[in-house]
Amino acid sequence: MLYLASQSPRRRQLLDLLGYDFGTLDLDIPEHRAPGEPPQDYVSRVAREKAGAGLLQLGGVAGAVVLGADTEVVLDDTVFGKPVDAADAHRMLRQLSGKTHRVISSVWLVGAGRERQAVSVSHVRMAALDDATIAAYVASGEAFGKAGAYAIQGRGAALIEHLSGSHSGVMGLPMFETAALLRDFGLTPRA
Ligand SMILES: Cc1cn([C@H]2C[C@H](O)[C@@H](COP(=O)(O)OP(=O)(O)OP(=O)(O)O)O2)c(=O)[nH]c1=O
């Protein structure tokens, strides 16, 4: 049985769109980047910790496989997680404005005695934004709960000039890579 260790509604929706039946686990894993930790290592570590904690929470459920994922926005060596408040969201969008950043999503599948990872790295160019545009976007509320303070699947799409990579990966669960990972694990979608 497949379990999704995530409270993200996007991840639930995307995994369902892939055709899988799954249970969900609510976990609260701290997300703190260690000093000097490379961004991709950090994203991968957190995703793995989410999946590992999910498996632990399930205890001895036979045949359980847990999917954990993490998504961060990376500009040069700076990692942007979810904004803590409106000022933080404003600050993130000001820094991302007019530049190309990376969105790294890591997905781990963890079962008894085996684990495997997929990673998706996308390049996203954000339009040059003036303060009024940023303020209006933050006031819409959409920035909260999203790495980098925008949602490509919502009004945030109006801020994105170009995407090279995985749209679903930017949303939090790269569908192509996740489908391949699930197949590798011998899990198949519902008929
Ligand atoms: C860049 C971007 C991120 N996001 C979201 C995806 C993730 O939910 C979130 C990044 O935070 P995460 O810490 O990866 O995930 P989460 O806290 O939402 O959920 P959980 O840890 O329970 O799995 O940002 C979008 O929805 N759209 C976007 O365009």
The ligand as a MOL file (V3000), in Angstrom:
LIG
                    3D

  0  0  0     0  0            999 V3000
M  V30 BEGIN CTAB
M  V30 COUNTS 29 30 0 0 0
M  V30 BEGIN ATOM
M  V30 1 C 7.2220 27.2640 -6.4860 0
M  V30 2 C 5.9250 26.6480 -6.0700 0
M  V30 3 C 5.8040 25.9340 -4.8810 0
M  V30 4 N 4.6080 25.3950 -4.5020 0
M  V30 5 C 4.4570 24.6560 -3.2400 0
M  V30 6 C 4.7130 23.1530 -3.3420 0
M  V30 7 C 4.9160 22.7630 -1.8930 0
M  V30 8 O 3.6260 22.4530 -1.3200 0
M  V30 9 C 5.4530 24.0380 -1.2440 0
M  V30 10 C 6.8680 23.8650 -0.7640 0
M  V30 11 O 6.8630 23.3780 0.5400 0
M  V30 12 P 7.3040 21.9190 0.9700 0
M  V30 13 O 8.0020 22.0510 2.2670 0
M  V30 14 O 8.0160 21.2280 -0.1680 0
M  V30 15 O 5.9130 21.1460 1.1790 0
M  V30 16 P 4.6740 21.4670 2.1020 0
M  V30 17 O 5.1110 22.0160 3.4360 0
M  V30 18 O 3.6750 22.2820 1.3310 0
M  V30 19 O 4.0100 20.0250 2.2780 0
M  V30 20 P 4.6070 18.7000 2.9990 0
M  V30 21 O 5.9190 19.0350 3.6500 0
M  V30 22 O 3.5430 18.3040 3.9940 0
M  V30 23 O 4.7460 17.6940 1.8900 0
M  V30 24 O 5.3800 25.0610 -2.2560 0
M  V30 25 C 3.4820 25.5380 -5.3090 0
M  V30 26 O 2.3940 25.0380 -4.9710 0
M  V30 27 N 3.5940 26.2270 -6.4880 0
M  V30 28 C 4.7500 26.7930 -6.9150 0
M  V30 29 O 4.7850 27.4120 -8.0010 0
M  V30 END ATOM
M  V30 BEGIN BOND
M  V30 1 1 1 2
M  V30 2 2 2 3
M  V30 3 1 2 28
M  V30 4 1 3 4
M  V30 5 1 4 5
M  V30 6 1 4 25
M  V30 7 1 5 6
M  V30 8 1 5 24
M  V30 9 1 6 7
M  V30 10 1 7 8
M  V30 11 1 7 9
M  V30 12 1 9 10
M  V30 13 1 9 24
M  V30 14 1 10 11
M  V30 15 1 11 12
M  V30 16 2 12 13
M  V30 17 1 12 14
M  V30 18 1 12 15
M  V30 19 1 15 16
M  V30 20 2 16 17
M  V30 21 1 16 18
M  V30 22 1 16 19
M  V30 23 1 19 20
M  V30 24 2 20 21
M  V30 25 1 20 22
M  V30 26 1 20 23
M  V30 27 2 25 26
M  V30 28 1 25 27
M  V30 29 1 27 28
M  V30 30 2 28 29
M  V30 END BOND
M  V30 END CTAB
M  END
